[in-house]
Amino acid sequence: MSRSVNWIQELNQTKLLQDALTVFLDQYGFSGLEQALTLYSNMQSEYICKTKTTISKIKICDIYYLQIKAHTITIYTRYGSYQKYGSLTEEQRLLSPYGFMKCNQSCIVSLEKIMSIHHNSITLINNVQLHMSQHYAPNILMEFLRGNNSKKC
């Protein structure tokens, strides 16, 4: 008896899922479903911060910006900061698919975490202010206005 109850429950859950999917597709289309799946996938993506003695996994969606000073990279996140040795070029290569861009020679920022831009100053959603150099300003402004953060979190 319990075997048939499980089968009926599974059938009901499948039917509910199909109904929810149909409603979603009617409202947002296949491109909306693709965006939702990408968003979910990216929310699970992790950044590895490795030093000589520690390894930390950081959700990419929690990262606000990275800053380098004398080969020491500081990763500023929603939950604190982490440090590692490396090059900003390599970090930019890893994070650019997730909407991170250089805003000055020593800083990479998440476009998704930008609240506003005023002259050469970027204000993040946590109210931190970053300097934006003239060299990087056109690309940052264009992507920020377009809202094209690539793989959104």
Buried (B, 14 or more C-beta within 10 A) or exposed (E): EEEEEEEEEEEEEEEEEEEEEEEEEEEEEEEEEEEEEEEEEBBEBEBEBEEEEEEBEBBBBBBBBBBBEEEEBBBBBEEEEBEBEBEBEEBBEEBBEBBBBBBBEBBBBBBBBBEEBEEBEBBBEEEBEBEBBEEBBEEBEEBBEEEEBBBBB
